[in-house]
Amino acid sequence: MAQPLLKNLWWCNKNLSVASASKSLTAQRRGLWPSAVAALMFVDEVEVSLSAGSGGHGCLSFRREKYIPFGGPNGGDGGDGGSVILTCDRNVGDLVDYKYTPHASAKNGQPGMGSQCHGRNGANCLLRVPEGTVVHHSETKAIAAELLRHGESVTLLKGGKGGLGNVHFKSSTDRAPRKTIPGKPGESGKFRFEMKVIADIGLVGFPNAGKSSLINAITETERPTGPYPFTTLYPKVGVARNGERTFTIADIPGIIGGAHANRGLGFRFLRHVERCPILLFVIDIGSVDGRSPWDDFTTLRDELAHYGAGLADRPFMVCTNKMDVGGARENFSTFSAKSRLVEPLPISCATGMGLDELQQRLLALIDSQKAR
């Protein structure tokens, strides 16, 4: 058993290019390999082609028995075709399964048989999708379904109705009917599955502002962090606990100026904060990357306005991270003097400064939104 396994491993290693192997080794040594692999595997939008099963045809049959010369028709009905059903499952993280298998179909119904035997119904095609999945028609762009909560299900495509056998068409004037009805074809179509994360709070900030450090500090989530931009390559939801209460926070990749013009990672991941009723701006008050904290805040507001979907008008909070860095207090004073929309909260993910107060303010804002 071990010898064939070693042979297969040798074959795989032989066919790997030296360049890809060296890149993989370098990524592993730098600690980037797990996050890079996860980013490649994370899929939040796919195009699929689906089809329901067709109904089975009705049967043309006559009773044939000894001593019964005119047995009459006994053709059974065809079975119904299976339907395509979407089920919302919290255990599904993204849509990667449908990226590599974009075609799915339900089973056809079996045709009817003699002795008035009904054909078997076709099996349904059950597709599991993550919470927050929106299904669009590829051609019309119209929304076909939306699944938000675990356990929700919707019949996206209905299977065809089974046909009728000739037993249904006998009459006093036609005792040997040869008429049947074929099964109906099932529905089919092309769809676009789009996943949007559902959370109470959505984090918005420039790359390397400390969004992942914040979600690591107040939740049990372990996000990759590093002193370089775009450490976060895919969205993630963490659960924060404050006393006996909990709330969810969505972390998305950083936004830079000109994201609406497809700079950086563009607007690709902003859809994941569309459903967040509250936004939390994370500002690098230490100016580690040499930018002005106030310019960062105004740029983020402008980019949200360019994106639309009501994000610019959504309730928000502002927290200024990296208060432990030199020059942060002077920058905070300048930022507070310019901020008239909301009072910024100084925090430090490295030292834990202000994190308890941040969670209490967020819970109070969540309660106020639910009361409306």
N, C-alpha and C positions, 0 to 999 in steps of 0.2 A: 504493500500500500504506500509505503514511504517513497519507493523508487519512482513510480509515475508522478508523484507530487513534486519531487525534486526535478524531474525532467521538465515538467510544465513550468516551474519557476525559472529554470535555466533558459527555456525558450522565451519567456516573457522578458527576462533581463537582457537576452541577446538582441531582442527587437526594440528595446528602448534606446533612444538616441542618447549620445553622451552629453549633448547640450541640455536636454530636458532633465537628465539625471543630476547633472551638476547644479542646475537651477533649483531642483527640489532639495538637494542637500544644503545649498546655501540658505534657502528659505527655512528649512528645519533648524539650522544653527542660529538663525536670527530670531526664531520664535514666531515667524510669520505664516508658516505653513498651515496650521489649523484654521486661522481666520481667512486665509486666501481660498482654501478649499471650500469653506462654508459659504464664502461670497459667491464662488462659482456655482455652488449647488443651490443657492437661494434663488427662487423663481417666483415672482409675484404677478406675472402676466403671461398668458399662453393663448394660442389659437388652437381650437379643437374642432374636429368634424365628428358629429354624432348622428346616429340613426336608430330609430326604434324598429322593432321586429314587425314583419308583415303577418297578417292573419292567414291561417291555413285555408285551403280551398274546400268547398263542400264536396261531398262524395256522391258519385253516381253509381248506385248499386241496387240490385233486386234480390229479394229473398229466394233462395234456391234450396228446397227441401223435398225429400221423397214424399210422394203422394200429395204434394201441394203444388199444383201446376201453375197457379196464379198467386204467387206469394206477395207481389206488390213491392213498391219501393222501400228501401231501408237504408239509404245513404245518410251517414251522420254529418254533423256540422264540423267545420274546421275550428281549431283553437285560436284564441286571440294572441296577437303578437305581444312580446314584452315591451315595456316602456323604459325610458331612460330617466332615472330618478337621482337627484342630487341630495346628498345628506351632509349636514354641517357637523363636523367632528373637531372637537378641541384638541385632539391628539395629532391632527395633521398640521404641520408647521407652515407649509407653503404649497406651491403648485408644481413642484419639480417632477412629480409622477407623470404629469400630462405634457411635459416638454418633450419627453422621449417616446411617449405613446399617445400621440394626439388623436388617434382614431379609436372609437369605441362604438359598439352596437349591441342591441339586445337581441335575443333569440327570436326566430320566427315561430309562429304557431304551427303545430302539425296538422296536416289535412285530415278531414273526416274519414271514417272507415265504414265498412258494411256493418250490418246488424245494429244500425243507429248508434255506432260508437263515436263519441265526440273526440276530436283531436285534442292533444295536450296543449295547454297554453304555453307560450314561450316565456322563458325566464327573463325577469327584469335585469337591466344593467344598472347597478348601483355604483355611483361615483361619490367618493368622499372628498369634501373640500374643506379648507380651513374656515374659521369664523371670520366674517367680514368679506366674504366673496361676493362679487357682483358679476352677473352674467349678462353680456351684451350680444345682440345679433350682429354678426360680422358685417352684414351688408347694410342694414338700416341704422346701426349704432344704438338702437333702442334697447332699453333694459328689459331682459326677459325674466330675471329672477334675482333675488338678493337674500343671502343667508347670513344672519347675524349672530344667532345663538346656537349653542350646542344642542343637537337633537332635532333641529328644524330640517324639514325635507320638502322638496317640491318636485312635481312631475314635469320635467322639462319637455319631453317628447312622448306622445302617447302612441302605443302600439296599435296596429291595424286590427279591425274587427274581423273575426273569423267568418268564413262564408257559410252558406246554407246548403245542406244536402237535398237530394231530390225527394226525400220523404215529406218535405214541407209543401210540395206542389201537387200532391195527389188530390183528385176530386172525383165527383161522380161522372164527369165527362172525360177525364184523363186519368185512368187508373194505372198507367205505366209512364209517368212523366220522366223525361230525360233532361229536365232543366235543373241546373244548379247555379249557385252564386259563388263566384270566387272571393277569396279573402281580400280585404282592403290593405293597401300598402301602408307601412308605418311612416310616421313623420321623420323628417331628417333636416339637418341644417348645420351651418358652421357658426361657431360661437367664440367669443373672447372672454376668458375667465380673468377677472382682475381682483386681486386680493388687496384689501385695505385694513390695516391694523385697527383694532378697537381698543381704546384706552381712555382713562379719565384725563390724563395730562399728556401733552405732546411737547417734547423738547425741541427747541429751535435754537441754532447757534452756528457760529463759524467753525470750521475744522480746528481741532486742537484747543477748543474753548473749555473743555472739561465735562462734556455731556456724559460720556461713558464713565468717567470717574465719579460723577454725581450719581448715576444710576447704580453703580457698584457700591457706593457708600450707603445708600438708603434702601436698597433692595438686596435680595439674595442672588441677583443676576451677576454673572462674571463676564464682563465685556472686555475685549482686548484694548489695552491702553498703551500709548507710547508718545514720545516727544516729537511727533511728526504729524502732518495733516492727513486727513482721511484714514485715520485708524479704523473708524467704523465704516464698514462696507455694505452692511445690510441692516434692516430694521430689527428691533428686538423690544419686547414688552417685559417689564419687570413689575413685581408686586411689592409695594412699600407697606410696611406695617408700623403704625404709630399707636401704641397701646393696644386696644382691642379692635381698632379700625384699620382697614386696609384700602388702598387705592392703587390703580395701575398707571404706569408711566411708559410711554413709547419713546424709544431712542432711535433717531434716524441719522444717516450720514450728514455731515456738515454742509451748509449752504454758503456760497461765496457771492460776491457782487458779480452780476451778469449771469446768474444761473438761468434766468429766463431766456438767455441767448445760448443756452447749452454749455456754459462754462462750468468747469469742475464736473460734478456728477449731474448737473442740471436740475430739473424739477422731477426727476424720475421717482424719488422717494417721498416727495411732499404729499402724495396721495395718502400716505399712511398717517398723517395727522389731520386729514379732512374730518374724520369722525371724532376727534378729540374735542370735547367742549371747551377745554381750557388749554392755552399755550403757555409754556414757560421758556422765556428767553434766557439763555445762559451766555453771559458776556465775560470775556477775558479782560478783567479789570487791571491785570498786571501788565498788559500790552507786551506779552512775551514775544509775539511775532511782529512787533513794531507798529501795529495799527492803533488807531484811536478807538477807545471803547465806545464813545458816542457815535462815531462814524459806523462802527459795526452794527449798532442798534438800529440806526436809521436805514442802513443798507438792507438789513433783514426785513424791516417793515416794508420797504419798497419792493423787495422780491416777493413777499407774500401778497402784496397788492397786484403785482404782475401775474401771479399764479391764479388769483381769483378764488372761487369756491367759498367766498365769505371769510377767508382766513384773516384778512386784515382787520375785520370788524369783530373778531372773536375776543372774548375776555382773556386777559393775559396777566402774567406776573413777570418781573425781571429780577434775576439774581446775578450778582456780580461775583464771579468765582476768582480764585487765586489771590485772596486778600493777604496771604502770607508772603507774597512776592514783594520785593522792594519797589517802592513807588506806587503801590496799589492804593494806599490811603489818599494820596494827592489826586490820583485819577478818580477815585470814588467821589471825592468832594466836588470835582469838576462835573462828573456825570450827574450827581444828585442835583446840582444847581441848574443843569439844562433839562432835566427830566420833569415834565409837568403832567404827563399822562399817568404815571404810577410811581410809587415810592420803591426804589430798588432795595433789595435785601443783600447785604454783604455776607458772603459765605466763603469757606475754604474746604474743598474736598480732602485736601491733604491733612489738615489738622482737625477737621470736624466742626469748625466754627460755623454757627448759624444753621446747621442742618436740622436740628429739632424745631427751631422756629419756622424754617422753610416748610416742613411737613405740616405743622399746625396751620400755617397760612393757606397752604394748598387745600387742606381738608375744609377749612372755613369757606374758601372760594367754591369748592365742589358743592358744599351744602347750600350756598346761596344760589348756585345755578339750578340745583334740583328743586329749590323752593319756587322758582319762577314758573 
